[in-house]
């Protein structure tokens, strides 16, 4: 008989897993196209635990954008940004007009654009556009394998 009991996770591990899953889901499907159920499943965290870590999908999205901004600040070169980070940055830009999250995302993106030279920020967003234009279901599934 095998033991199927999972060990307890360390404090904050569910939150970290949810942010990582949110980065992928929001990056691929956008704010409105992503469900908390899909994020919880990707994180291997029961959906009720998502709401123990974040008060809402909005709060999780804001945590994901803040995480991406911090990671982009820490990069030695903008070109070192991961695909997930670039895609989430593009989703964050896309939801700026949304009254539910835009006003809270805007200062994070303004801070990011102020830190990077204009050419670097432009290169980052151009890469995001190329990623979005090149994202097909065949392309995405090939990367997952």
Secondary structure, DSSP 8 states (H G I E B T S, - for coil): ----------TTHHHHHHHHHHHHHHHHHHHHH--HHHHHHHHT--HHHHHHH-SSHHHHHHHHHHHHHHHHHH-SSGGG--HHHHHHHHHHHHTTT-TTTHHHHHHHHHHHHHHS-HHHHHHHHHHHHHHHHH--HHHHHHHH-
